[in-house]
Amino acid sequence: MFAQDIVLRGTVRDSLQHALAYATVLAKPLDSINVVKYTMTNDNGSYNLVLKKNGNYLVSVHFMGYKTAAKKITVSTKNTLDFTLIASVNELEEVVVKLPSAIEVKEDTTTYKTKHFVTGEERKLKDVLKKLPGVEVAKNGTVLFKGKKVKKLLVEGKDFFNGGTKLGVENIPSNVIEKVEMLENYNEVSFLKNLSDDENVAMNIVLKKDKKRFTFGDIEAGVGTDTHYKAKASIFYYSPKTSINTILSSNNVGEKALTFKDYINFEGGINSIFENGFSFKNFNFQQFANLKETTASKQNFVALNIIKNTKKKWTVSSYFIHSFDDSNSLSQTNNQYLNFDEAITNNQENKYSYNIINFKAKHTPSSSSTLNLKTIVKFGNNRKEKALNTMINANDNIINTLDEQPYFTVNQNVTWHKQLTANHTFSTLATYSYNEYKGTTLWATNNTILQGLLPLDTNQSLYRINQDKNNYNQEFNFIFKYFWVLNRLNHIYTTLGVKNTKTNFSTKTTQSLDNGNIVNFGSSGYDNDLKNNWNKSFIKLQYKTKQGVFTIKPGVSLEDYQWRNVQGNIIKKNKIRLIPGLLVKVKFLSAKTINFTYKYNVSFFDAEKAANRFYLSAYNMVQKGNPLLDESSFHTATINYRSNSIYRGLALYGNLKYTKRINAYKTVVSYVGTDRYLTTNLVVNPDKNVKFNGYIYKKIKKIKYKLDTDFSYTDAAQIVNNTRQNNTNKRYSYKLSIQTLSEKYPTITMGYKQSYSFYKNGARTSSATSQNPFINATYDFWKYYDFSFDYDFVIYQSATSQSTSQLMDFSLFYTPAKSAWTFRLTAKNILNANYNESNVFSDYYIGNTKSYIMPRIVLLTASYKL
């Protein structure tokens, strides 16, 4: 595979023969066949360049303060080329470099000129990104640059659907892209950039000149076996003043248009200047779950994004998203409790409707002032219909459950940033949110359930239990932050804030009798009507100093908490806490950093944990809150190391986090036969947790080697039947992979992943292992064809189960010459695997689950490029 490649080696030195580190070396081909190659010298002034054998190149070296040196060469079997640079004596009025630069690095911006990397077979933005050095694209649409996650996507400097990367990566056509700009230390407000400690990365797509005012996109339709289908349209319009993006999708093959990570991006961008800012609450994330573990799935998706720049320095944008999922799932679970085992078969239908309307207006009257207005409205309904079959101690029971959870939320957000002088800047944030969640659950069974915990009328042919569960929440938040720049190396930050939350939590539990009458359980200790009012006010001081490679930022916050619970009795409490924190950054080079953070944290219970009357959590669980709860507190310390060199093809990342809880809310479990009664207590010194994750990869010639690893250890306390016991949970996994990077041959990734978990609950122990050899390949061949293949072999073993499964997917693209049409044949789950197997460890049981998956699907699609 590498017989036609030759490594050009050499050194770059000055006239005194001192090594010049990080000089740029470019090899421009003197023909039109090959592409520009580039690298940088290491600390010893040495470099390596992989060039085509017998190719003619102009090799040039660039280094600030020195004259450019260039030599023409013809690559032979072995080549060594050394350079000696002469210092520039005279300051030139203008320097013009005519050599094309594939990559330009200027401060925090890295610009890729995509024409030097693409071959013409690329279809979407993700295909272009995969060919850029230092850029990685995951299957879920996540983009990494130098190992850091890209959190914002811009097109021509404008947000693309509020900045989420997945929709753009999957839908923006490759043939409209002129440049890809990676913006490190990105901040939406330019004059806050050096004041924030965030290391956010944004990606800006620069369009080709003839695409500055243009409509483009794709229309795709496909049919397959067993009435499977897929239809999708992505249409984009861009102009200097207006952009309109539309995505329509419908399929029943399990493809997800919107993931949970995309949803988080839609919650308001990445400007996290306000560390104590607004957090949008949510109850249901099932609609964003991966659809692999479903037996049938249907999804409809609509997204519309409009951005308008006005003449009066206003930018107005809005987007609308509608998503509807209708899926079926089947699972078989074996749970081991303290005194009994339970076998569950769950046949479930899910119908999730999700809608979001976002409106933003940005006013920039000057370079030193920015005003942002934002409104987000979300509404929808989550409906789940379950048919449960449970087996406990040879007793068989069937429970049918219908659960509906409609919701409506609205959030108003106003931020104002003002730079008074170069040394004095302030930011303000004001938010108001209203959240309404309604839940209705019906349990129906032929056998009595929750005996001793539920006052059922047992003289019934069918037991029908209804519960309404409602949560209304209003929240107001105001923060003022003042940045005082003493000098270039020393800053003082002062933050003032207030937050008020009002919550009304209510439940109503009843039984519907055969004769149509309704029995209310309020007289038996059920039915909640809790009003909770929670207030926080604080003042925070931080001092930031930079000394050499170190940036040190200690801080302290004086926080006052007041809360009031009303449910029968009135409970008032007030706490004042001093909260310390520390941030230390060590930046050796632009791509090599160490970060350390420490914080003392205080958290508070939600309304449900304070409700003092019974309500049902499941068909076999009754729960009751504790109105006497106090605040929870814990220490967190995190250290991470990151090193990434685009030109050397080497990256190393490691993150270690330690959490030690002083006290925490813990679920207290009491068994009544096979049923459970749950409440919440504040437990002293309950647990500690250590987590580590990291990776290392190295590119050697045309091969990329990578090792990923994760480790987690938790030692936690649990109270079961009034007895305190310690639970230990250990998990680790590693993945070793090798990937070929040749342009002429298939790109093949193969590797091996293994995971291990161990759980100890009192005297009981359990463990499980998973082994996963895998291989995937992509190949562009015969100019018009594109092939991809994925294969996973999974071996799962636990104390109670052992299984193997094989998952294989395949696709073949065909694009006729000079045609806007593309045809694709796709086969999913070719080997027709039945299920995936996994284990779960909770505070009071150990579980093993088989989740059945969609059968084999063969799909033929045709797409037309506008």
Secondary structure as GFF3:
##gff-version 3
##sequence-region A 1 866
A	DSSP	beta_strand	5	14	.	.	.	ID=ss1
A	DSSP	beta_strand	24	29	.	.	.	ID=ss2
A	DSSP	beta_strand	37	40	.	.	.	ID=ss3
A	DSSP	beta_strand	46	52	.	.	.	ID=ss4
A	DSSP	beta_strand	56	62	.	.	.	ID=ss5
A	DSSP	beta_strand	69	74	.	.	.	ID=ss6
A	DSSP	beta_strand	79	80	.	.	.	ID=ss7
A	DSSP	beta_strand	83	85	.	.	.	ID=ss8
A	DSSP	beta_strand	103	106	.	.	.	ID=ss9
A	DSSP	beta_strand	109	113	.	.	.	ID=ss10
A	DSSP	three_ten_helix	114	116	.	.	.	ID=ss11
A	DSSP	alpha_helix	125	129	.	.	.	ID=ss12
A	DSSP	beta_strand	135	137	.	.	.	ID=ss13
A	DSSP	beta_strand	143	145	.	.	.	ID=ss14
A	DSSP	beta_strand	148	155	.	.	.	ID=ss15
A	DSSP	beta_strand	158	159	.	.	.	ID=ss16
A	DSSP	three_ten_helix	161	163	.	.	.	ID=ss17
A	DSSP	alpha_helix	165	171	.	.	.	ID=ss18
A	DSSP	three_ten_helix	174	176	.	.	.	ID=ss19
A	DSSP	beta_strand	177	184	.	.	.	ID=ss20
A	DSSP	three_ten_helix	190	192	.	.	.	ID=ss21
A	DSSP	beta_strand	201	207	.	.	.	ID=ss22
A	DSSP	three_ten_helix	209	211	.	.	.	ID=ss23
A	DSSP	beta_strand	214	224	.	.	.	ID=ss24
A	DSSP	three_ten_helix	225	227	.	.	.	ID=ss25
A	DSSP	beta_strand	229	238	.	.	.	ID=ss26
A	DSSP	beta_strand	242	251	.	.	.	ID=ss27
A	DSSP	alpha_helix	260	265	.	.	.	ID=ss28
A	DSSP	three_ten_helix	286	288	.	.	.	ID=ss29
A	DSSP	three_ten_helix	291	293	.	.	.	ID=ss30
A	DSSP	beta_strand	296	309	.	.	.	ID=ss31
A	DSSP	beta_strand	314	336	.	.	.	ID=ss32
A	DSSP	beta_strand	341	366	.	.	.	ID=ss33
A	DSSP	beta_strand	369	392	.	.	.	ID=ss34
A	DSSP	beta_strand	395	421	.	.	.	ID=ss35
A	DSSP	beta_strand	424	445	.	.	.	ID=ss36
A	DSSP	beta_strand	463	487	.	.	.	ID=ss37
A	DSSP	beta_strand	490	512	.	.	.	ID=ss38
A	DSSP	beta_strand	518	520	.	.	.	ID=ss39
A	DSSP	three_ten_helix	522	524	.	.	.	ID=ss40
A	DSSP	beta_strand	528	547	.	.	.	ID=ss41
A	DSSP	beta_strand	550	566	.	.	.	ID=ss42
A	DSSP	beta_strand	570	589	.	.	.	ID=ss43
A	DSSP	beta_strand	592	603	.	.	.	ID=ss44
A	DSSP	three_ten_helix	607	610	.	.	.	ID=ss45
A	DSSP	beta_strand	615	618	.	.	.	ID=ss46
A	DSSP	beta_strand	621	623	.	.	.	ID=ss47
A	DSSP	beta_strand	632	645	.	.	.	ID=ss48
A	DSSP	beta_strand	650	672	.	.	.	ID=ss49
A	DSSP	beta_strand	675	684	.	.	.	ID=ss50
A	DSSP	beta_strand	687	700	.	.	.	ID=ss51
A	DSSP	beta_strand	703	720	.	.	.	ID=ss52
A	DSSP	beta_strand	723	740	.	.	.	ID=ss53
A	DSSP	beta_strand	747	761	.	.	.	ID=ss54
A	DSSP	beta_strand	764	781	.	.	.	ID=ss55
A	DSSP	beta_strand	785	798	.	.	.	ID=ss56
A	DSSP	beta_strand	802	814	.	.	.	ID=ss57
A	DSSP	beta_strand	821	828	.	.	.	ID=ss58
A	DSSP	beta_strand	835	841	.	.	.	ID=ss59
A	DSSP	beta_strand	846	852	.	.	.	ID=ss60
A	DSSP	beta_strand	857	865	.	.	.	ID=ss61
###
